[in-house]
């Protein structure tokens, strides 16, 4: 995105798209979704060691992406969708790539709770999930397509591109300009976008929203056991957020 088109802030984006912590809106057009922060993203090369940096290596262990290159492509793509800026951390610092990795390794990635038998037809955009592929298979194909598109356009790997080049490729996926098998590139981008936002705002118990910083950016209190201490106060009260894990610890 050119510098003169960076007027929208992340806060403005969250307001205009109706996204609130705990109530994410999936799908929709990319619009100004990628490219708010056009500074060089130097975090991508360090994402493989983020577990050690945060000191909680166990929750950053990969369960689905065994290939380092694929994980770095995923990390770069999520950071362009939810970039770091002056309001707070981006997808990489929020551990969004690890959140997606863990989700793809489980029921979400396997579509284990959904009907996945034929017949398979393209269907309409309003008909929901229609592909014969699981989400895990769609992500595997999508990540490979992102890389091949990067090599075709710029002769470089996706995670080595400039931010505006990454944005060009992600926008092509959103506009359904990249051919994929048994699924549209637009649908893959929709899944990637939704998973990125869920990883930024879900309870940290699920591997994303590191340090509850996604919630802190929106002054969302998380899971409080009680509001008795502030319910009678007239002014807005800024409450330190709590994760579900804090309630689990209280029960032991």
VENUR-V327256 format. One record per backbone hydrogen bond with DSSP energy under -0.5 kcal/mol. CO is the residue of the C=O (numbers start at 1). NH is the residue of the N-H. E is the energy in kcal/mol with one decimal. If there is no record, write none. Layout:
co=(CO,CO)
nh=(NH,NH)
e=(E,E)
//
This chain:
co=(2,3,9,10,11,12,13,14,15,18,20,23,24,30,36,40,43,43,44,46,47,49,50,51,51,56,56,57,58,64,66,67,68,69,70,71,72,73,74,75,76,77,78,80,82,85,88,90,91,92,94,95,96,97,98,99,100,101,103,103,106,107,107,108,109,111,119,124,125,134,135,136,137,138,139,140,141,142,143,144,145,146,147,148,149,150,150,150,151,157,158,162,162,163,164,165,166,167,168,169,170,171,172,173,177,178,180,184,185,186,187,188,189,190,191,192,193,194,195,196,197,198,199,203,204,209,210,212,213,214,215,215,216,221,222,227,227,230,236,237,242,243,243,244,245,246,247,248,249)
nh=(5,6,13,14,15,16,17,19,18,20,23,20,26,33,38,42,46,47,47,49,50,53,54,55,56,59,60,60,61,66,68,71,72,73,74,75,76,77,78,79,80,81,82,35,91,88,85,94,96,95,210,99,100,101,102,103,104,105,106,109,110,111,112,111,136,114,121,127,128,138,139,140,141,142,143,144,145,146,147,148,149,150,151,152,153,154,155,156,155,160,161,165,166,167,168,169,170,171,172,173,174,175,177,176,179,185,182,188,189,190,191,192,193,194,195,196,197,198,199,200,201,202,209,206,207,212,213,216,217,218,218,220,219,242,224,230,231,233,238,239,223,246,247,248,249,250,251,251,252)
e=(-2.0,-1.4,-2.3,-2.7,-1.8,-2.7,-2.1,-1.5,-0.8,-0.5,-2.7,-1.3,-0.6,-3.4,-0.7,-1.0,-1.3,-0.6,-1.2,-1.6,-1.5,-1.8,-2.3,-1.3,-1.2,-0.8,-0.6,-0.9,-1.1,-1.3,-0.6,-1.8,-2.1,-2.0,-2.4,-2.4,-2.5,-2.3,-2.5,-2.0,-1.5,-1.5,-2.6,-1.1,-2.6,-1.2,-2.2,-1.8,-2.6,-1.5,-1.4,-2.0,-2.6,-2.3,-2.5,-2.2,-2.6,-1.1,-1.3,-1.8,-1.9,-1.0,-1.4,-0.6,-2.5,-1.8,-0.6,-1.9,-0.6,-2.4,-2.8,-2.3,-2.4,-3.0,-2.8,-1.8,-2.4,-2.4,-1.9,-2.4,-2.6,-1.9,-2.4,-2.3,-2.2,-2.8,-0.6,-0.8,-1.2,-1.6,-1.6,-0.5,-2.2,-2.5,-1.6,-1.8,-2.6,-2.5,-1.6,-1.7,-2.3,-2.2,-2.9,-1.6,-0.6,-0.5,-0.5,-2.0,-2.5,-2.1,-2.3,-2.6,-3.0,-2.4,-2.6,-2.1,-2.2,-2.4,-2.3,-1.5,-1.5,-2.6,-1.9,-2.4,-2.2,-2.5,-2.1,-2.2,-1.7,-0.5,-1.2,-2.5,-1.0,-1.7,-0.9,-1.6,-1.6,-1.5,-0.6,-0.7,-3.1,-1.1,-0.9,-1.8,-2.2,-1.3,-1.0,-0.6,-0.9)
//
